[in-house]
Amino acid sequence: MTLWPFIIVTMPQPSAWLMNHERIHIRQQAELLVFPFYLWYVTEYYWYRLSGYSANAAYHAIRFEREAYQHERLLTYLSKRPFWGFLRF
C-alpha cells in the first residue's frame, strides 16, 4: 500500500514486482500532487462499483491500478515512463 511518501508492506521480503508496483503509484501521486490522486482514485472506484462491478473488479478497473499491474514486472518502466502515463489506460 502506498500512502505518500511511504510504501507500507507487511511481509518481511516483498518482491521486486510488488515494490515496483507501489513505486509506480508513488510516481502517479507525485504527478497529481497527492490529494487529487486519492480523490480521483476513490471517485473512479465508486464509479465502477455503481456501474455494477464487484469490489475486486472495480479495484482492478481503476486506471492507476491498470498501469501499475501492467508494468509491475518491467523493473525499468519508471525510467522511461511518460509523464501522466496513467492517462493511457
Secondary structure, DSSP 4 states (H G I P E B T S, - for coil): -EETTEE---SSS--HHHHHHHHHHHHHHHHTTSHHHHHHHHHHHHHHHHTT--HHHHHHHSHHHHHHHHHTT-TTHHHHPPTTGGGG-
